[in-house]
Structures are given as C-alpha cells and as structure tokens.
Amino acid sequence: MTSAQTSLATRFRDQNLAGRLLLPNAWDAASARILEDAGFTAIGTTSAGIAYSQGFQDAEHIGRDAMIRAVATIVNAVSCPVSADIEAGYGAGAADVAQTVEAVVDAGAVGINLEDNTQGRVTTPLFAIDDQCARIAAARAVADRRGLSLVINARTDMFLLNLGADVDERIGITVQRGRRYLNAGADLVFVPLLVDTAIVTRLARQMEGPVSLMALPGAPSADELFTAGATRVSVGQMAMLATMGTLKLVADELIQKGTWAAIERTFYGFAEAEALFAGRSSVENG
C-alpha cells in the first residue's frame, strides 16, 4: 500500500463525512475515465456492470479473482478515490470477507460495499445480524491492520428483497441492522431500492447514522434524496444499463436500416477517447 492510496482513503472518508456525495459507478477503464473527466471526484465500481461486461450474471457469478482484476483496472485508470463493490464478500464467513478486503486493498481501492444478502448460501435471505456484524468487523480489522481508513458502506437488503410484513417492519429491521452494522465498524448503511423520500426521512432519523441510497429510473433527484436524509447516492449498474440501451438502439438501427443516426446522436469522438488515456502506454512501457 502506498502513501498515495492512504491519501485517497482520507480524501474519500472526508467526502463521505461531508455528505451529499453523488457517486457514479464504473464497470471498466473507459467508463471510469469518462466519469472522472466529467468532474466526479470519486468513483464506485458496479458489480453487476462488471459481471455483465465479462459475460456473467450479477450476484458473485463472476468470482472473486476476476472481480478484483476489474477493480484494479478501474483504480489504475483514474486518479480519484475508488470504492469497490465486493457484493457479499465472496464467501459466507468473516475469513472470506477478510480475504476479499485484503485483495481489494491490494488493488488500490479505498472503500467497499459489503451486503448482507446471502445469495443463497444459507436458507435465510439475509445473514444473521451477529454473523454480518462479524463480517463487517473482519473487514474493518483488515483495514486497521493495513493502516487504511477504508470507508465501509454496509448494505442491507430488507427493501430490495421486500422483506417484512409491511413498510414499518422493513424500516424497523433496517434500522436495527444498520445501527448494529455501524457499531461493528461500518461507516454508512446502504439501503438499495429505497427512493421514497418520506420513507428515507423516517429511516434516516431513526438510524442516527449516515444512510446511503442508489438511484433508479424514475427516482427523485439526488438533491431531493439528500434533503430527505441521504448522505450518499450512487447509481449502481444504472449507467451501464443505459449504455447497453444505447447500444441496443444502435444495433437495431444498423440491422433494420443500415443507417447510423443513433451512433451520431451519442458519438463520443476518437480524439476525445484517445485523450482520456494519453500517456498511459508510455507509463506502463517506460
């Protein structure tokens, strides 16, 4: 681990502590560079986007090693802090999470998403609270031993999986889990699929800690979500899916008409693309 990585970690922690952090998500070097060039000062990875780009479904089908290589590629493409989506840690136990965190720190990441979704490893949809706290504590222990102020975005999938009898129960269990996760070493509680501002406000007030959300098509604006109580808003795989949608329009037009108006509408430019990576080859080959 370098002093530069330590500095990036401190910068990323400060960004999260300041709040109102809009975090885009990249799936390869090109997407990461475009996001950084647009002016974003930190980037997250998207596990789904990385998986799709390499021919896999989401939910750890891609495997730990391939995901870590993709994270390293993104880290090496940008100069800003990168937070890695490590899904459920690539294993059920705390030792599995620790191994994954060691690898992403080696890859240069300064933050992680770690979810409590069991991905079918056990009979329950979510890890037991005590087990998930042990997994979060293991991630924090690795970071502390490495001297890195890693930002841990602890994801809980009560809303994503529509668990609980009603909204009140979902809020209550999310708060219970979130508070425990923060005590175990997490920095934020990530609640994907929740974008209803009234519910966000209720949950944030009860959580008494930073809440992280993910934007979806049709969701309120980032400013509205921040005003409702969110500390951080990311876009997950949504930008990647929008890119796939654009390519689908291009493909349909090409095969149906043999024309390229769709390409022309969003054409980035060869010179611009080359500029994003200017100097990279000379550094690697030097």
N, C-alpha and C positions, 0 to 999 in steps of 0.2 A: 504494500500500500504506500502511495506517495503522499507528499505534503500537499500536492495539488488536489488529490482526492479528499483529503481531510478538509481543505479549504472549501471545496464544493459541498461537502456534507454540512459544514457550518452555514454556508450560504443557503442551502436548501432548508435547513431547520429554521433559519431566520424567516424565510419566505412563508413557511407554514405557520410560524408563530404570529406573523403579521396579519394573516388571514386574507380573505378574498383572493385566494390563489386559484387562477384558472389554469389548469394543467392539461395540455394536449397529449395525445398518446400516439407514439410512432411504432411501426412494425418492421422497419428496415432503415438502412443508412439514408436513402433518398428522402423518405418521409421525415426522418429526424432532422435532416439538414434544411428541408423546406420549412419546417416548423420553427427551427432556430432562426433562419433567415427572415421569417415573418416578424420576429421580435420577441418570441417567447423566451423567458429566462430560465425555464426548467421544463423537462420533458419526462413523461412516464412512458413505459412500454405497455403494449396491449397484448396479453397472452393469446387472445382469440385472433387478433390480427397477425401475429407471428405464426400461429398454428396454420391459419388459412393460407398464408403466403408460402408455406412449405408443404402444403398438401395434407394437413391433418385437421380433424375437428378440435374444438376447444376442450377444456377440462383435462389437461395433462396427457392427452394422447401423443403429443409431440415428444415428451420425455425431457428429463432434466438437462442432459448434456446439450441437446440441440437448442433448447430454450436459452441456456447460458451463453452459447455461442452467438445467438441472435442479440442478446442483451449486450455482449461485448462489442459487437459490430456497431450497434447504436451508440454506445458510450464513446467509441473511438471516432465516430463521425461528427461529434459535436463538442463544444467547449463548455456547455452549461451542465448543471446537475441532471442526472438521470435516475429516476426511481423505477425499479424493476417489479413487474407483476409476476410473482412466483406462485400464483394460484394457491393451492393448499399446501405448498411446501414440498411436493413430490415425495410423499410418504406420510404415514399416519402418526408416527412418533415424533417426540421432541428431537431425537437424534437426527431424524431425516430432515427436519426443518433446519437444524444447525448446519448440516452438511450443505444444504442448498444455499443458506445465507453465506457460508464461507465462500462458496463458488461465485455468488453474485458480487460479493465484496471484491474478490479477486478480479472479477470482470470490470470493476470500476464503478458500480452503482453506489448510490448514497442514500437510497430509500427502497422500501419494499412494500408491496401489498401482500398480505397474508390472510387467507379466508378460512372460515370455519365450516365451509361446505365439505362434507366427507367424500364427495364424488363417488359414492357407492362403496367405499372401502369397508364401511361397517353398516349395520342395519338402520341406523338413525341418519336423517338428512344432515344434521349438524354434529360436529364433535361435542362431547360433553364439555360444559363450561370449564371444569377443572383441567381437562385434557388440553383444551385450546389455550388456556392460560399458561400451562406448562410449555406449549409450543411457542407461544409469544415470548415467554421468559427465556427460552433457549435461543431465540433469535437475538434478543437483547444482550444475552451473555456473550454471544459471538462478537457482536459489535463492540461491547465494552472491552473485551479482551484484545480486540484489534485496534482499540483507540479511535473508533469512528462513531460520530454522533448520528448513527443511522436513524432515519425517520421511518417508523413503522406505522403503516396505515392498516389497521386491523379490520378486516371486512367481516361483517355478519350478514347472513343471507335470509333472515326472517322475512323480509319484504320480497326479496327475489323469488323465494320458494313459496310465498303466500302461506306461511305457517301461522298457527294460532287460530283461534275461533273467530276473531274479529280484529279490527284496527287497534282497539285499546289493548288487546292482549299482545299484538305484534309490537306495539310501542313499548309496553311494559317489559317484555322479554328482551327486546333490543337494547333497552336502557340497562337492564340487569347485566346482560352480556357485555355491553360496551363499557360500563363502569369497571367491571372485573378486568377487561382487557387493558384498559388504561392503567389500572393498578399493577398489572403484570408486566408492563413495560411498553405498551403501545403509546403512540403519540396522537393518533386520530382514530375515530371509529367510522368505518366506511360502510354505508348503507345503500347498496345499489338497488335500482328500480324505484326508490322513493324520490318523487319530484313534486308531490303535492305540498305547496308552501305552508298550508295550515298545519299539516302533519309534521313537516320539517320543523316548524316553530315549536310545536309541542315537544317533539323528541329532543331538540337541541336544549330546551330549557330544563328538561328532566335529566339529560345526560350530564350536564355540568362539566362538559369537556368538549373538545373540538370534534365536529361532525364533518365527514367527507361524503360527497354525493357524486353521481355520474349522470351527465345529461343524456337525454333520449330525444328522438324526434317528437316534436310536439310539447316538449318540456318548457317550463318558464325560462326566461333568460338567466344568465349567470348572475346578473345583478339582483334579480328577484330572489334567486336561491340564496345568495349571500345575505340579503336583507332578512330573509326568513330565518337565518341562523347558521347556514353552512359556512364552514371555514375554508373548504377547498372543494372545487368542482372539476372533475375530469370528463373526458368524452369517451373513454374506453375504446371499443372497437368501432365506434360510430363513424369516425373519419375514414377508416379503412373500408367500411361497408359502403360509404358514399362514393369512395374511389372505385369500388367494384361496380357500383351502379352506373357510374360514368363510363367505365369500360364496357358494360353491357350495352349501353346506348350506342357506343362506337361500333361494337361488334354487330349489333342488329342492323345498323345503317349500312355497314360495309357489305354484309351478306345479302341484304334485301335490295339495296340500291346501287352499291358500288360507288358511293359518294362518301365524303368525309367532313360534312358540316359539324358533326358532333366533335370531331378532333379539333376543328378550327375554333370552336367555342371555348375550349378549355386548354388550348395548346400552350405549353409552358415555354418552349423555346430551347433549342440545342445549346445556344451560347449561355443562357441562364443556367441550364443544368450543368454544363461544364464548369461554370464559375463556382457552383456550390462545392465542388471537390478540387478546386485549383490548389496545387501544392501537395495534395495528399500522396500521390505516387512518388514524388521526389523525396518526401519524408521517409516513406517506407523503404525505398530503394537506396536511400543515402546511407 
